[in-house]
Amino acid sequence: MTRLNTDYLEIAFRSIQCFADDGKLLVHELEELMAIALRDGVVDEDEKRVLKNIFSKLTPSELTPEMQEKVQQIRAAYLA
C-alpha cells in the first residue's frame, strides 16, 4: 500500500506558527520547513505549492540578503 505524503500539511501548519510567532519567517525557520519537505528525499508537487505560497507572503522586511539568497537557492533547486 502506498503511503500518502502529508508533509505539505505539516509545512503549511508550521509556517503559520512561524508567522504567528513574530509576524515573520526567519531563515532558520525556512530551513526547518525545507527539512520537512526533504525528509523523504523529494519535494513533491504539494510541497512545492505550499512553499510557493509561503514565499508569496514574505514581506520586504523579511527579505534580508540572507533570506533572499535562501529563497533563490530553494527556487532554483526545487521550484524551477
JOVEN-V335691 format. One line per field, one symbol per residue. phi: phi as a letter, one per 40 degrees, with the letter a starting at -180 (. if undefined). Layout:
phi->???
This chain:
phi->.ccccbdccccccccccccccbgbbcdcccccccccccccgacccccccccccccccccdccccdccdccccccdccbbc
